[in-house]
Amino acid sequence: MALREIIIWPDPRLKQKAKPVGEVDAKIRKLCDDMAETMYEANGVGLAAPQVGVHLNVIVMDVDQRPAAEGEEPKKKGEGLFWLIDPVLKLGEGEFTYTEGCLSVPDEYEEVTRFGHIVVEYTDRDGKRKQKEATNTLLSVCVQHEMDHLHGKLFVDHLSALKRELIRRRMKKLKTQREAERKGEATAL
C-alpha cells in the first residue's frame, strides 16, 4: 500500500468526470488499498479516486471512523471499511441537511442538503455486486458526497456563490503555503 497525494480544490482535475471500472483486477484492488491508507492517514471517512488524481469510479468509505457517541463502543480502524466501485444511486428521496467537510477542501465545513433516504448499488473490492440502503445518516450523506466527486462536483458546488468564492480564496492561500513549504520557503498567510 502507498499513500497518495490528495488534490486540493480548486484544482481543475477535480472537475473531470470519472470513468467506469468494469472488471475489478489487481490494479483496481491496489488502488482501493492505497485509497484506504490515504483516507485513514488524512482522518477522513470517505475518499473518491478523482481526489487522488485517478479518474475511475472508485470510492473508499469507513463512516465508523468518527468519534464514538457517549456510551458507544469505539470501532476499530478498518472495521467499517468498504469500497464502492461503479456505484449507481438507485433511489434518492426526502431531504437531510448535514454539516459536511472534504479532504480536498481542508478545514472547511458547511451545511449541505441532500437526499435523506438512498439506495446505492455498487461492485465491491472482490468484484461482487452489492446494495446498501441508508436514511438520514452519515452513510447516506457520505455516499452522495463521494459520488459527486465521480461526476466532477464538490460539496462547495452546493453552496452559494459568495460562500464558494470565500472558500476558494482560502484554498488558494493554503495551496500557496503548501507549495512554499515543499520548496522550503516560509510564507505568512
Secondary structure by P-SEA (a helix, b strand, c coil): cbbbbbbccccccccbbbbbbccccaaaaaaaaaaaaaaaaaccccccccccccccbbbbbcccccccccccccccccccbbbbcccccccccbbbbbbccccccccbbbbbbccccbbbbbbccccccbbbbbcccaaaaaaaaaaaaaacccccccccaaaaaaaaaaaaaaaaaaaaaaacccccc
